[in-house]
């Protein structure tokens, strides 16, 4: 059973990496779209500002996780197997929806 849980954790890790890559690239494209279309500056300047915007957003967005930590989901009331299945379902849904609507 531990082997199954280890495999599920590895799958969760790979899905998290995929979700992070797609999410950050989506944020960058949304940020760049209007600036490049409006020719607001040189491409290099726009890319630097976009990189700084994504970095600042990722650095200071910890407050959004407080909503998930407080009251919506209480993992202490579940078994480990239920938590893993729940996390896997959420990650698969997130990656499928994010990829489907971003392409």
C-alpha positions as CSV (number, residue, x, y, z in Angstrom):
1,X,0.0,0.0,0.0
2,X,2.9,2.3,0.7
3,X,4.1,1.9,-2.9
4,X,0.7,3.0,-4.2
5,X,0.7,6.1,-1.9
6,X,4.3,6.9,-3.0
7,X,3.2,6.7,-6.7
8,X,0.2,9.0,-6.0
9,X,2.5,11.5,-4.3
10,X,4.8,11.5,-7.3
11,X,1.9,12.0,-9.6
12,X,0.7,14.9,-7.4
13,X,4.1,16.4,-7.6
14,X,4.3,16.2,-11.4
15,X,0.8,17.6,-11.7
16,X,1.8,20.5,-9.4
17,X,4.8,21.3,-11.5
18,X,2.7,21.2,-14.7
19,X,0.0,23.4,-13.0
20,X,2.7,25.9,-11.9
21,X,4.2,26.1,-15.4
22,X,0.9,26.6,-17.1
23,X,-0.4,29.0,-14.5
24,X,2.7,31.2,-14.5
25,X,2.9,31.3,-18.3
26,X,-0.8,32.2,-18.4
27,X,-0.2,35.1,-16.1
28,X,2.7,36.3,-18.1
29,X,0.8,36.1,-21.4
30,X,-2.1,38.0,-19.9
31,X,0.3,40.7,-18.7
32,X,2.1,40.9,-22.0
33,X,-0.8,40.8,-24.4
34,X,-2.1,44.4,-24.1
35,X,1.3,46.0,-23.6
36,X,2.7,44.4,-26.8
37,X,-0.5,45.1,-28.7
38,X,-0.5,48.7,-27.7
39,X,3.3,49.0,-28.3
40,X,3.7,50.6,-24.9
41,X,7.4,50.1,-24.9
42,X,10.2,48.0,-26.4
43,X,9.8,44.2,-26.2
44,X,12.7,44.0,-23.8
45,X,11.2,46.6,-21.4
46,X,7.8,44.9,-21.5
47,X,9.4,41.5,-20.8
48,X,11.4,42.8,-17.8
49,X,8.3,44.5,-16.4
50,X,6.3,41.3,-16.9
51,X,8.9,39.2,-15.2
52,X,9.0,41.5,-12.2
53,X,5.2,41.5,-12.1
54,X,5.0,37.7,-12.0
55,X,7.8,37.5,-9.4
56,X,6.1,40.1,-7.1
57,X,2.7,38.4,-7.6
58,X,4.1,35.0,-6.7
59,X,6.1,36.3,-3.7
60,X,3.2,38.2,-2.1
61,X,0.2,36.1,-2.9
62,X,0.5,34.0,0.4
63,X,-2.7,35.7,1.7
64,X,-4.8,33.9,-0.8
65,X,-3.8,30.5,0.7
66,X,-5.3,31.6,4.1
67,X,-8.8,31.1,2.7
68,X,-8.0,27.4,1.9
69,X,-6.2,26.9,5.3
70,X,-9.0,28.2,7.5
71,X,-12.3,26.4,7.5
72,X,-13.0,25.3,4.0
73,X,-11.1,22.0,4.3
74,X,-10.1,20.4,7.6
75,X,-7.7,17.5,6.8
76,X,-7.6,16.3,10.4
77,X,-11.1,14.8,9.9
78,X,-10.1,12.6,7.0
79,X,-8.0,9.4,6.6
80,X,-4.7,9.7,4.6
81,X,-6.1,7.6,1.8
82,X,-9.1,10.0,1.5
83,X,-6.9,13.0,1.5
84,X,-4.6,11.6,-1.3
85,X,-7.6,10.8,-3.5
86,X,-9.1,14.2,-2.8
87,X,-5.9,16.0,-3.6
88,X,-5.4,13.9,-6.8
89,X,-8.9,14.7,-8.0
90,X,-8.5,18.4,-7.4
91,X,-5.1,18.5,-9.2
92,X,-6.3,16.5,-12.2
93,X,-9.3,18.7,-12.5
94,X,-7.3,21.9,-12.1
95,X,-4.7,20.9,-14.7
96,X,-7.3,19.7,-17.2
97,X,-9.4,22.8,-16.9
98,X,-6.4,25.2,-16.9
99,X,-4.9,23.5,-19.9
100,X,-8.2,23.3,-21.8
101,X,-9.1,26.9,-21.4
102,X,-5.6,28.3,-22.0
103,X,-5.0,26.6,-25.4
